[in-house]
């Protein structure tokens, strides 16, 4: 059987596997919806500003749809703010310094703010807030056994590899465009698979909250790197951000408690 046919059959087999998650468990779905609903007013305000900025930045649609493999081994359209010029051709993977980036798009990609529209994917039930990041079809086909186990849990907007490989674009930037997929497949993806397999085997709600917090800190850490801060400086920035976020969460909980008390 030709290699292409074997890879296609392997992808179809994911949908028939008894261990591949077909749905998001109800408690985890409720967990995600509560967080999204609480964050929605702020997220919508930021998303509206970014949508206008993307529209004004360069011609083309505001949103980009990336075909990924999700729960049940089925393809779905993962949403992002468009970061590249319209009709930009090239490798399926982007990298720092990619010529296809728009002026604003490069900043959105570095800060991960281009991922914000995926809250809609979460609301639709395509993915969770936290889980293994959904991958492109061509790479899932290359590692069907690993992805059968990884997809035993629903994919997420963020996850352990999103945090551990936040600087993936810098690594890919060292490769020629024609070799970018090969470098990713051989030098990066095996490590990401190991991280996602470990998450699929053992994950907790507390761990998911920790990953969400670390994801929120990524833009701040990136800003510290752009300023040329050393490890010590980045740790101070990270600590200050943690304190700020923790204070914000406590303030929000206090306001909710006060409203609940007033209603009684």
N, C-alpha and C positions, 0 to 999 in steps of 0.2 A: 504494500500500500504506500503511495507517495506520502512524503513527510507532511505536505499541506493537508491531505485528507486526514492523517492521524491527528494533527493539531486541531482540526475542525471537530472531529469526533470527540476528542478529549474535552473541548469546550462544551459541546452538547451534553457530555456525560455529567458535567457539574450539576446541570438542572435535574438530573435523575438520581443524584447521590442522596442517600438517606441522611447523611450527616451535614449537608449544606443547609443553612438556615433559610427557610422559605418566608418567614415572617419575623418581625421584631416582637420579642416577648412583651406582654401587656405592661408589667411593672416598669421595664426599661423605656417603653414607649411613653408612659405617663411621666417618668422622670425627665425625659427629653422635652416633652411638651410644656411642663411647668417652667423649666429654665428658659425655653424659647419665648414663652408668653411673657415672662417677667422682663426679659431683655428686649422684647420686640419694639417698644417705643424708641429706645435709644438706637437699636439696630436699623430701624426704618429711617430715622433721621440721617444717620451716617450713610446708609445705602442711597438715599435720595440725593444727597450732596455728591457722592461718588458717581452716581449715574449721570448727573448733569455734567460733571467734570469729564467723564469718559466721552460723552456726546460732543462736548466742545473741543476736546483734545485732538480728535482726528476723525475723518469720515469712516462710517461703518456702524454696525449694530452695537448697542451698549453691552449686551450679554453674549457670551460665547458658550456653546454647548459641546462638552467633551464626552465622547462615548466611552463609558466605563462598564465594568462587570460588577454587578451588585448582588443583592440578596437573591437566593435561589439560582445563582449562576446566570442571571439574566442581564442583558445589556440595558443601560438606562442613560439618559442625558444628564450629566453633572454640570451644573451652572457655575459660571465664573463671570466676573466683569472682564470685558475684552481688554487685553493688554498689548495686542499686536496690531500691526497695520492690516487693513482690509486686504484679503486675497494674498496674504504673505505666505509664500511657499517655503518649505524646508523640512528638516527632521521633525518627528513627532514630539520630541523633547526640547524644551527651552533651556537656556543657560544664561548666566550673567553675561552681559555684553552682547546678547543676541541682537542682531541687526533688525529683526522684525519687531522689536519692542517699540511702542510709542513712547514719547517723553514721560507721560503719566504712567503708562503701563509698566515701565521698569520699576517705578516706585511701588506700585500696587503689588507687583509680583514679589518684590523683596520683603514687603511688610506683611504679605499674605492677606491683605485686605481684598484682593481679587476673589477670595474664597467666600466672601460674605453672602452672595446670593444662594449659597448652598443651604442656608437656613430654610429656603423654600423646599429644597429636596428633603430636609428633615421633616418639615410640616407635612409634606406629601407622603412620608413614610418610605422614601427611597433609601434612606440611610439614617443612622443615628448621629447624635452629636459627637460621640466618641466610639471609635472602632478602627479596625484596619482600613487604611485608605484604599478606596476602590482603584483598581489598576486598569490600564489600557488593555484591550482585548489581546493584542499581539504578545504581550508579556505573560498574560494569564495562560495562553495556549502553550507557552514554553515550559510552564511549571504546573501542570494540572494536579499532580498529587499534593503539592504544597498548598495550592489554592483551594483544594477540596477541604483541607483542614482549616485554613484561614477563614474561608467563607462559612464555617460552622457558626460564626458570629456575624451579625450584620455589619456592613462597612460604616465608616464614620466620617464626619466633616473634618475631624482631627483625630489623631491617634499617636501611638508611640513612635512610629517612623516619621510622622510629621514634625515631631519635636527633635528626635535624635538626628534626623537628616535635614535639618532646617537649612543647611548650607550646601545642599545637593547641587544647586545651580552653579556654585563656585567650582565644584569638582568637575562638572560637565563642561564648564567653560574652558578647561585645559585641553579638551578633546576637539578634534576637527569636527565640523558639522556632520560629515558623512560617517564618522565613527562614533557619534554620540550615543546612538542606540546600542551599539556593541559595548561601549564602555559602561553604560548603565546596566545592561544585561549581565555582564561578566564581573564588574567591580563593585557595583552598588546594590543591585537587586538581591543577590544572595544574602547580604547582611540584613536588608529590609525584610526578607522572607523569614529569617530567623527571629527577628524582633516581633513580627506579626504572629508567628506560630506560638511564641511564648505568651503573647497577649491572649490568643485564642484559647490556650490551655488554662490560663489563670488570669482572670480580671475581676475587679471589684468596683462597686459604686464609688468607694473612697478613692481608688486609683483613677477612675474616670474623672472625678472632680479635680484631682491633682493634674491630670493631663490637660484639662480645660484651662486651669490656671496657668500652666506653663505655656500653653498656646497663646493666651492673652498677653504674655510677657514677651513673646517673640519679636513684635515690632519694636519694643523698647530695647531689647538686647541688640537687635539689628542697628538701631540708632546709635547705640554705644560703640558698635564695631565701626560704623561710618565715621564717628568722631575720633577713632583711633585709640579708644581707651583700652588699656591692658586688661588682663584677667581680673586684677583687683578692682579696677574701675567698673568693669562690667558687673562684677558681683555686687558692688555698692548700688549701681543702677537697678539691678535685679531685686535687691533687698528693699530699696525704696519703693519699687513698683509693687512688690508683694504687700508691703505695709499699706500702701495706698489702696490697693484692691481689697485687702482685708477690711480696712476701715470703711470702704464703700459698701461692702457686703453687710457689715455689721450695722451701718446706718440704715440700709434698706430694710434689714430685718427689724430694726427698732421702729421704723416708720410703719411697717406692716403690723407689728404688735400693737402700736399705739392706735392705729385705725381699728384693729380688731377689738381693743378694749373700749374704744369710744362707741362701737356699735352695740356693745352688750348693755 
